[in-house]
Amino acid sequence: CEDCGKSLIGECKLHGPLIRAKDRVIPSRARLTLPHYLALRVLELRAGNQQILGVFAKKVIQKRTQFGPYVGQLSTKLTCYDESRLVLQVLKDGGKYFLDTPNEDCGNWMMFVRLARNQEEQTLVAYQHCGEVYFTTVKPIEPHTELKVWYAADYAKFMEASAVFIKEESDVCPLPPVAKEPVDPWICSSCGSTFATFALLESHQCIHKDRV
């Protein structure tokens, strides 16, 4: 203690504890790479303070906008699996490798993009080009809409998955089916507006959250 000139184990009983100054928290590499017109939002908080994140548009994103390449560690085994994200592999030097992202400091923002459960909510298509994986928009993305991805047709074959979102295909997605929208309208609890589908209500509620 500089006030009483003593070397103590623990706090000084006479002058009390030191005032601790904490370092500024630095965002992870993945979060720092997020384009300025995209935003990360917490969709769910699980046990252990684990955040389930989604990527949302802050402005209109045009069709055929390309993102990437996806940044991850090449691995022969998948060490980090999340059922809400796409499993990605690439062909390098004649070998097939996983694009693994064990933590946010090893990848870029694309690791937060969740997989699409049906054609209606799909906004991105994933494909391989020159040993890298890219995401490209398949339709204009409106503000407050979540970016969701599925495999392109050729990449789906490479990944041995179903190309469920190709219109001429009749394949059925192996993921759990999504419940059909009810006939009754969805009502916003904040302003009382009604919507035909839950997806429209969900997008509308994002506006309330932004205003708050």
N, C-alpha and C positions, 0 to 999 in steps of 0.2 A: 504494500500500500504506500503510495507516494506521499500521503498526508501524514502518516505516523512513522514512515520509514521502516516498517517491518515487513519481512517476508513471511507470508501466511499460507497455510493450506486451506483453501476455500475463501469465503468472504471475510472481510474485515468486520469484526463485531462492533467496532467503534464508528467507522465511517460508512459501513454498509456495502452493498454490491456495486460493481462497476456497471455503467450504462453501456449495454451492448449495442453496437451498430452492425446491422446485417448488410451483407452484399446485395446488390440489386440482382434479382432473378433474371437470368438470360434465357430467352425462348430457345427451344430446341431447334436443330437444323431444319427439321421438317416444317415447323411452324414459320420459320423465317423465310422459307422459299415460297410461301403462299402468295399468289398474285394479288395485287391491290384490289381487284374487283371481285375477289372471293372472300368468304368468311367462314371460320370454324365455329360451330355451335354445339353445345353440350346437349345431347338428346336423352341421355340416361346416365344416372350415377349408380354404379354397382358397389358391392361390398369392397372394402379396402380403398374407398375413394377412387375407384377406377371409373374414368370418364369414357362414355361412348360418344364419339364425335361424328359430325357430318359436315360436308362441305356444301355451302350455299352460295348462290350467285347474288351479288350486290347490285348488278346492273344487267341489262340484256346482253347475252353472249350469243354471237351469230352461229348458225349452222356451219359445219366444216372447220371449226376452230380446233386446232391441234394442241394438246398438252403433252409435255414429256421431254426427254424420256423418263420413265419410272426409275427411281434410284433405289437400289437395294443391294444386298450382298449375295454374290453367287454361292449357292450351296447345293450339295447333292441330296441333302435332306432338309425338309421343312421344319424348322425349329420353332417358328412362331405362327400359330394358326388362329384365325378369327373367322367364325362362321358368317360374319356380316361383310367380309372383304373377299375379293377375288383371289384365288391362288394363281400366281403367275410363274411361267417358266419361259426360258429362252434357249435357243440353240447356239452354243459357242464352241468353236473348234471341234465340231462333230459330236459334242456332248450336250445332253439336256440338263439344264440347271434351274433350280428354283431361284426366284428373286425374293430373298428373305429380308424382312425388316424387323429384327428383334427389338429395336428401340427407335425412338424418334431422332436420335443423333446419327443413325445410319441410313436414313431415307429422306425423301422429300414429301411435300404435302400430298402427293397422289396416294400415299399409304392410308390416308383418312377417307378416301372415297369409298362409299359402301356399294355393295352389289345391288343390282335391280332385281326385284322379285317378279316383275311382269313387264310387258312391252310398254304399257302406259307410263310407267315411272322411269323407264330407261332414257337417259339423256346422253350417255357416252358409250362408245364402242372401243374395246381394247384390242390391239393387234400388235404383231411383231414386225419390226422392220430393221434390217441390218443388225440383228442381234440385240435390239433394244425394244422395249414395250412402250407404246404411246396410247393416249386416250384422245379420241376425236368426237366432237359433238355431232349427234345425228339429227338434231332439230334445234331451233332457237330456244335458249333457256331464259325464262323470265326471272326478274328479281325475286328473291326469297324462295326460289326453287332449289331443292337439293340436287346435287350432281350425283347420278347413280350410273353404274357401268355394268356391261356384260360383254362377253367375247364376240368378236367378229366371226363370220362363218368359217374362214380358213383357220383362224386361231383356235376356234372351238374344236376343230378336228385335231389340231396339234395337241390341245389340252385334253382330248378325249372327253369333251363335254358336249352338251346339247346346244345347237344354234337356235335357241328357242325364239329369238326375236327376229329371225329372217322370215318375212311374210310368206314366201313361197314354201317354207318348210312347215311340216305339220307335227314336228317333234314337240314333246311335252317336257317342260322344264322339270328336272329331277328334284328341284327344291320344293319345300312344302307349299301347297296351293294357298293362294290368297283368298280370303273370304270375299264374297260378292258384296257390293254396296247395297244397303237397304233401300227400300222404296221411299220411306219417310225421309224428309229433308234433314240435313245436319244443321244445327243451330249454334251460332257463336254465343258463348256465355257472357262475353264482354259487351257486345252491342246488339245482339238479337238478330243479326242477319242470318238468312238461311242459304244453304248450298246443296247442290244436287249430290255431290260426292264428298267423302271425307278428305280426299286429296285437296279439293278446293278450299275446304274449311281450314285444313292444316296450313296451306299457303296464306290464307287470310289472317290467321292468328299470328303468323310471323310479323305482320305489319304492326299488330298491337304490341308485340314484344319489343320491336324496334323503337316504337314511340315511348314506351316505358324507359 
